[in-house]
Amino acid sequence: ENEISYIPAPLYYWKVLYDPASGAAAAFIGLNDPHATEAPEELCSNVCSEMDWVDWDIEELSKGYMYCCSVDEAREAIPSMPDIKASSLLQLVEGLDSATCTAGPCTCTCESKKCTCKCD
């Protein structure tokens, strides 16, 4: 018989950014639904406005809804998130003109508060 099979996908995806030198961190949570017509209920308090380097439109559904939380609060909603005891929210380091980081197959370069990433 022609049975339709589906692959389950999580409703949300997330990423934690952590600076071990300062102990600062932030959790980013995105809605994994390209057909959403309204913003989802946020799982934790949105603190994107407290990080001036977050300069994209976090509420634009057509581009993917994403918001920011403290790692502690996000971990309450998503227990599989790493247990990082962050000292503060991740902030842009003043006086630093550029920085580069690599995570897995991606390399990101930030200059003047604008970041671009390329993945192999």
Backbone as a printed PyTorch tensor [residue, N CA C, xyz], in Angstrom:
tensor([[[ 0.8300, -1.1880,  0.0000],
         [ 0.0000,  0.0000,  0.0000],
         [ 0.8770,  1.2560,  0.0000]],

        [[ 0.3110,  2.3440, -0.4860],
         [ 1.0310,  3.6170, -0.5560],
         [ 0.8490,  4.3980,  0.7380]],

        [[ 1.6440,  4.0760,  1.7060],
         [ 1.5650,  4.7720,  2.9850],
         [ 2.5200,  5.9670,  2.9600]],

        [[ 2.0410,  7.1200,  3.3990],
         [ 2.8710,  8.3220,  3.4350],
         [ 3.6620,  8.3130,  4.7390]],

        [[ 4.9480,  8.5450,  4.6350],
         [ 5.8080,  8.5960,  5.8140],
         [ 6.2890, 10.0260,  6.0170]],

        [[ 6.4230, 10.3950,  7.2560],
         [ 6.9090, 11.7160,  7.6080],
         [ 8.1110, 11.5840,  8.5210]],

        [[ 8.9970, 12.5180,  8.4360],
         [10.1280, 12.5890,  9.3480],
         [ 9.7800, 13.6620, 10.3820]],

        [[ 9.7530, 13.3060, 11.6540],
         [ 9.4140, 14.3150, 12.6650],
         [10.4940, 15.3920, 12.7380]],

        [[10.0720, 16.6010, 12.9590],
         [10.9950, 17.7290, 13.0880],
         [10.6100, 18.5270, 14.3230]],

        [[11.5830, 19.0330, 15.0380],
         [11.2630, 19.8290, 16.2350],
         [10.5990, 21.1490, 15.8540]],

        [[ 9.7380, 21.6380, 16.7340],
         [ 9.0640, 22.9150, 16.4970],
         [10.0460, 24.0800, 16.6020]],

        [[11.0500, 23.9350, 17.4550],
         [12.0390, 24.9910, 17.6650],
         [13.4380, 24.4420, 17.4050]],

        [[14.3490, 25.3210, 16.9890],
         [15.7630, 24.9950, 16.9440],
         [16.4560, 26.0260, 17.8110]],

        [[17.6290, 25.7140, 18.3070],
         [18.3030, 26.6390, 19.2080],
         [19.8140, 26.5500, 19.0610]],

        [[20.4710, 27.6010, 19.5280],
         [21.9280, 27.6620, 19.5290],
         [22.3430, 28.5020, 20.7400]],

        [[23.3920, 28.0690, 21.4340],
         [23.9460, 28.8250, 22.5520],
         [25.2980, 29.3680, 22.1210]],

        [[25.4960, 30.6620, 22.3070],
         [26.8000, 31.2880, 22.0840],
         [27.3960, 31.5690, 23.4540]],

        [[28.6340, 31.1450, 23.6670],
         [29.2840, 31.2600, 24.9690],
         [30.7100, 31.7340, 24.7940]],

        [[31.1020, 32.7380, 25.5710],
         [32.4700, 33.2410, 25.5710],
         [33.1380, 32.7700, 26.8560]],

        [[33.9870, 31.7520, 26.7840],
         [34.5980, 31.2410, 28.0080],
         [35.5230, 32.2500, 28.6990]],

        [[36.0540, 33.2110, 27.9450],
         [36.9370, 34.2120, 28.5420],
         [36.1830, 35.1330, 29.4970]],

        [[34.9670, 35.5130, 29.1380],
         [34.1960, 36.4370, 29.9780],
         [33.1030, 35.7290, 30.7730]],

        [[32.7360, 34.5200, 30.3610],
         [31.6340, 33.8080, 31.0050],
         [30.2720, 34.2570, 30.5120]],

        [[30.2440, 35.1300, 29.5210],
         [28.9810, 35.6350, 28.9740],
         [28.4120, 34.6470, 27.9620]],

        [[27.0850, 34.6130, 27.8700],
         [26.4390, 33.6850, 26.9360],
         [25.0590, 34.2140, 26.5630]],

        [[24.5080, 33.6400, 25.5200],
         [23.1380, 33.9480, 25.0950],
         [22.5910, 32.7300, 24.3680]],

        [[21.3010, 32.5090, 24.5180],
         [20.6240, 31.4280, 23.8080],
         [19.7390, 32.0470, 22.7370]],

        [[19.7630, 31.4720, 21.5460],
         [18.9270, 31.9170, 20.4420],
         [17.9750, 30.7840, 20.1020]],

        [[16.6920, 31.0980, 20.0440],
         [15.6730, 30.0940, 19.7680],
         [14.8970, 30.5410, 18.5360]],

        [[14.7680, 29.6350, 17.5720],
         [14.0630, 29.9450, 16.3400],
         [12.8910, 29.0110, 16.1170]],

        [[11.8880, 29.5030, 15.4570],
         [10.7170, 28.7090, 15.1010],
         [11.0410, 27.9120, 13.8440]],

        [[10.8540, 26.6080, 13.9030],
         [11.1740, 25.7210, 12.7870],
         [ 9.9110, 25.4100, 11.9850]],

        [[ 9.2100, 26.4620, 11.5680],
         [ 7.9670, 26.2960, 10.8120],
         [ 7.8990, 27.3640,  9.7230]],

        [[ 8.2910, 27.0360,  8.4970],
         [ 8.2950, 28.0340,  7.4280],
         [ 6.8900, 28.4620,  6.9940]],

        [[ 5.8560, 27.7820,  7.4770],
         [ 4.4870, 28.1080,  7.1070],
         [ 3.7430, 28.8770,  8.1910]],

        [[ 4.4360, 29.2740,  9.2520],
         [ 3.7940, 29.9800, 10.3680],
         [ 3.1870, 31.3000,  9.8950]],

        [[ 2.0170, 31.6070, 10.3980],
         [ 1.3470, 32.8640, 10.0560],
         [ 1.2570, 33.8040, 11.2470]],

        [[ 1.6880, 33.3270, 12.4110],
         [ 1.7290, 34.1940, 13.5890],
         [ 2.9130, 33.7910, 14.4590]],

        [[ 3.3880, 34.7360, 15.2370],
         [ 4.5360, 34.4800, 16.0960],
         [ 4.1700, 33.4380, 17.1540]],

        [[ 5.1130, 32.5780, 17.4960],
         [ 4.8450, 31.5560, 18.4990],
         [ 4.8960, 32.1370, 19.9080]],

        [[ 4.4160, 31.3650, 20.8500],
         [ 4.5990, 31.7360, 22.2520],
         [ 6.0830, 31.5660, 22.5550]],

        [[ 6.7000, 32.5870, 23.1130],
         [ 8.1220, 32.5140, 23.4160],
         [ 8.3240, 31.6710, 24.6700]],

        [[ 9.3260, 30.8280, 24.6620],
         [ 9.5800, 29.9010, 25.7520],
         [10.2760, 30.5430, 26.9460]],

        [[10.8300, 31.7380, 26.7460],
         [11.5400, 32.4640, 27.7960],
         [11.5020, 33.9500, 27.4560]],

        [[11.9410, 34.7700, 28.3950],
         [11.9090, 36.2310, 28.1920],
         [12.8640, 36.6300, 27.0770]],

        [[12.3550, 37.3680, 26.1120],
         [13.1460, 37.8200, 24.9760],
         [14.0520, 38.9720, 25.4130]],

        [[15.3680, 38.7720, 25.3030],
         [16.3350, 39.7860, 25.7130],
         [17.1710, 40.2980, 24.5380]],

        [[16.6940, 40.0910, 23.3110],
         [17.4470, 40.5580, 22.1410],
         [17.7360, 42.0560, 22.2160]],

        [[16.8010, 42.8290, 22.7360],
         [16.9910, 44.2830, 22.7930],
         [18.1000, 44.6890, 23.7620]],

        [[18.5300, 43.7740, 24.6160],
         [19.6090, 44.0590, 25.5610],
         [20.9910, 43.7780, 24.9780]],

        [[21.0200, 43.2690, 23.7470],
         [22.2900, 43.0070, 23.0680],
         [22.2850, 43.8150, 21.7780]],

        [[22.9840, 44.9590, 21.7750],
         [22.8850, 45.8850, 20.6420],
         [23.4350, 45.3220, 19.3420]],

        [[24.1960, 44.2520, 19.3880],
         [24.7250, 43.6440, 18.1700],
         [23.6970, 42.7640, 17.4700]],

        [[22.5960, 42.4650, 18.1270],
         [21.5150, 41.7170, 17.4790],
         [20.7170, 42.7490, 16.6910]],

        [[21.0320, 42.8660, 15.4060],
         [20.4520, 43.9500, 14.6140],
         [19.5830, 43.4570, 13.4640]],

        [[19.2110, 42.1890, 13.4830],
         [18.3050, 41.6840, 12.4500],
         [16.8720, 41.7400, 12.9620]],

        [[15.9350, 41.6340, 12.0550],
         [14.5140, 41.6940, 12.4070],
         [14.1050, 40.3360, 12.9640]],

        [[14.1130, 40.2180, 14.2830],
         [13.8700, 38.9280, 14.9320],
         [12.4280, 38.4590, 14.8230]],

        [[11.5310, 39.3380, 14.4800],
         [10.1140, 38.9720, 14.4490],
         [ 9.5490, 38.8170, 13.0430]],

        [[10.3950, 38.8050, 12.0360],
         [ 9.9440, 38.6800, 10.6600],
         [ 9.6870, 37.2170, 10.3360]],

        [[ 8.4120, 36.8390, 10.3260],
         [ 8.0480, 35.4340, 10.1050],
         [ 8.5670, 34.8880,  8.7850]],

        [[ 8.5330, 35.6850,  7.7400],
         [ 8.9510, 35.1800,  6.4290],
         [10.4520, 34.8880,  6.3730]],

        [[11.2180, 35.4740,  7.2870],
         [12.6580, 35.2300,  7.3400],
         [13.0240, 34.2470,  8.4460]],

        [[12.0520, 33.8180,  9.2020],
         [12.3010, 32.8910, 10.3010],
         [12.2680, 33.6090, 11.6280]],

        [[11.3110, 33.2850, 12.4620],
         [11.1570, 33.9490, 13.7570],
         [12.2260, 33.4430, 14.7190]],

        [[12.9840, 34.3650, 15.2860],
         [14.0440, 34.0010, 16.2270],
         [14.0800, 35.0300, 17.3530]],

        [[14.3700, 34.5580, 18.5570],
         [14.4930, 35.4670, 19.6960],
         [15.6410, 35.0130, 20.5940]],

        [[15.9930, 35.8420, 21.5740],
         [17.1550, 35.6200, 22.4280],
         [16.7190, 35.4940, 23.8810]],

        [[17.4240, 34.6600, 24.6220],
         [17.1280, 34.4670, 26.0410],
         [18.4190, 34.2810, 26.8160]],

        [[18.3400, 34.4530, 28.1280],
         [19.4620, 34.0490, 28.9580],
         [19.5280, 32.5300, 28.8810]],

        [[20.7110, 31.9790, 29.0130],
         [20.8660, 30.5310, 28.9240],
         [20.1230, 29.8450, 30.0680]],

        [[20.2000, 30.4120, 31.2760],
         [19.5090, 29.8080, 32.4200],
         [18.0140, 29.6910, 32.1780]],

        [[17.4050, 30.7610, 31.7020],
         [15.9580, 30.7480, 31.4850],
         [15.5820, 29.8430, 30.3030]],

        [[16.3820, 29.8620, 29.2550],
         [16.1040, 29.0080, 28.0950],
         [16.2270, 27.5400, 28.4750]],

        [[17.1800, 27.2080, 29.3310],
         [17.3880, 25.8160, 29.7400],
         [16.2010, 25.2890, 30.5470]],

        [[15.4970, 26.1600, 31.2430],
         [14.2930, 25.7340, 31.9600],
         [13.2440, 25.2070, 30.9820]],

        [[13.1710, 25.8180, 29.8080],
         [12.1910, 25.4100, 28.7940],
         [12.7200, 24.2810, 27.9120]],

        [[14.0400, 24.2390, 27.7220],
         [14.6620, 23.2330, 26.8590],
         [15.7640, 22.5440, 27.6760]],

        [[15.4240, 21.5050, 28.4250],
         [16.3920, 20.8630, 29.3280],
         [17.6270, 20.2780, 28.6410]],

        [[17.5600, 20.0020, 27.3450],
         [18.7240, 19.4430, 26.6460],
         [19.7820, 20.5000, 26.3350]],

        [[19.4880, 21.7650, 26.6040],
         [20.4450, 22.8430, 26.3760],
         [21.5990, 22.6850, 27.3740]],

        [[22.8240, 23.0300, 26.9970],
         [23.9610, 22.8820, 27.9170],
         [23.7530, 23.6500, 29.2210]],

        [[24.2620, 23.0720, 30.2970],
         [24.1550, 23.6920, 31.6200],
         [25.3340, 24.6400, 31.8160]],

        [[25.2080, 25.8200, 31.2070],
         [26.2580, 26.8420, 31.2810],
         [25.8200, 27.8910, 32.2850]],

        [[26.6670, 28.1530, 33.2420],
         [26.3800, 29.1990, 34.2320],
         [26.9760, 30.5020, 33.7170]],

        [[26.1860, 31.2300, 32.9570],
         [26.6610, 32.4710, 32.3440],
         [26.7010, 33.5950, 33.3690]],

        [[27.7350, 34.4080, 33.2790],
         [27.8730, 35.5510, 34.1830],
         [27.0560, 36.7450, 33.7090]],

        [[26.7620, 36.7950, 32.4150],
         [26.0230, 37.9190, 31.8340],
         [25.6040, 37.5520, 30.4140]],

        [[24.8400, 38.4580, 29.7830],
         [24.4920, 38.2780, 28.3730],
         [25.7030, 38.6120, 27.5140]],

        [[25.8100, 37.9450, 26.4090],
         [26.9160, 38.1470, 25.4900],
         [26.8070, 39.5330, 24.8470]],

        [[27.8660, 40.3160, 24.9480],
         [27.8810, 41.6680, 24.3950],
         [29.0470, 41.8160, 23.4310]],

        [[28.9210, 42.7650, 22.5270],
         [29.9960, 43.0810, 21.6020],
         [31.1090, 43.7740, 22.3930]],

        [[32.3310, 43.3740, 22.1720],
         [33.4630, 43.9660, 22.8780],
         [33.7860, 45.3170, 22.2500]],

        [[33.7170, 46.3700, 23.0430],
         [34.0220, 47.7160, 22.5450],
         [35.4920, 47.7990, 22.1600]],

        [[35.7680, 48.4790, 21.0770],
         [37.1340, 48.6620, 20.6120],
         [37.6360, 47.5250, 19.7380]],

        [[36.8550, 46.4610, 19.6310],
         [37.2430, 45.3440, 18.7780],
         [36.6300, 45.5830, 17.4050]],

        [[37.4720, 45.8160, 16.4190],
         [36.9790, 46.1450, 15.0820],
         [36.5040, 44.9210, 14.3130]],

        [[37.1590, 43.7790, 14.5230],
         [36.7550, 42.5940, 13.7950],
         [37.1030, 41.3470, 14.5940]],

        [[36.4110, 40.2710, 14.2690],
         [36.6610, 38.9840, 14.9260],
         [36.2180, 37.8790, 13.9820]],

        [[36.8210, 36.7130, 14.1350],
         [36.4790, 35.5520, 13.3320],
         [36.3300, 34.3580, 14.2550]],

        [[35.3190, 33.5270, 13.9950],
         [35.1570, 32.2970, 14.7670],
         [34.7530, 31.1770, 13.8240]],

        [[35.0290, 29.9580, 14.2350],
         [34.6890, 28.7770, 13.4470],
         [33.9020, 27.8250, 14.3180]],

        [[32.8010, 27.3100, 13.7870],
         [31.9790, 26.3210, 14.4690],
         [31.5770, 25.2740, 13.4520]],

        [[32.1020, 24.0760, 13.6130],
         [31.8000, 23.0230, 12.6440],
         [32.2780, 23.4430, 11.2710]],

        [[31.4280, 23.3220, 10.2510],
         [31.8500, 23.6680,  8.8920],
         [31.7200, 25.1600,  8.5790]],

        [[31.3590, 25.9730,  9.5590],
         [31.0930, 27.4010,  9.3050],
         [32.1740, 28.2920,  9.8980]],

        [[32.5140, 29.3360,  9.1690],
         [33.4140, 30.3720,  9.6560],
         [32.6850, 31.7050,  9.5450]],

        [[32.6570, 32.4300, 10.6570],
         [31.9710, 33.7220, 10.7020],
         [32.9880, 34.8310, 10.9410]],

        [[32.8130, 35.9410, 10.2440],
         [33.6610, 37.1080, 10.4160],
         [32.7620, 38.3050, 10.7170]],

        [[33.1190, 39.0380, 11.7630],
         [32.3450, 40.2150, 12.1520],
         [33.2340, 41.4500, 12.0480]],

        [[32.6980, 42.4720, 11.3980],
         [33.3810, 43.7550, 11.2810],
         [32.3500, 44.8510, 11.4540]],

        [[32.6430, 45.7900, 12.3390],
         [31.7480, 46.9280, 12.6020],
         [30.3090, 46.4850, 12.8480]],

        [[30.1330, 45.5080, 13.7230],
         [28.8210, 44.9900, 14.1440],
         [28.0500, 44.2760, 13.0390]],

        [[28.6790, 43.9620, 11.9200],
         [28.0440, 43.2160, 10.8370],
         [28.7990, 41.9070, 10.6780]],

        [[28.0660, 40.8050, 10.7210],
         [28.7000, 39.4920, 10.6400],
         [28.2370, 38.7510,  9.3830]],

        [[29.1760, 38.0300,  8.7960],
         [28.8540, 37.1550,  7.6710],
         [29.4380, 35.7870,  7.9760]],

        [[28.7140, 34.7550,  7.5990],
         [29.1650, 33.3780,  7.8310],
         [29.1520, 32.6130,  6.5260]],

        [[30.1400, 31.7570,  6.3580],
         [30.2150, 30.8810,  5.2030],
         [30.4080, 29.4710,  5.7160]],

        [[29.6440, 28.5490,  5.1550],
         [29.7280, 27.1590,  5.5680],
         [30.1260, 26.2860,  4.3830]],

        [[31.0310, 25.3700,  4.6330],
         [31.4650, 24.4400,  3.5880],
         [30.5030, 23.2840,  3.4680]]])
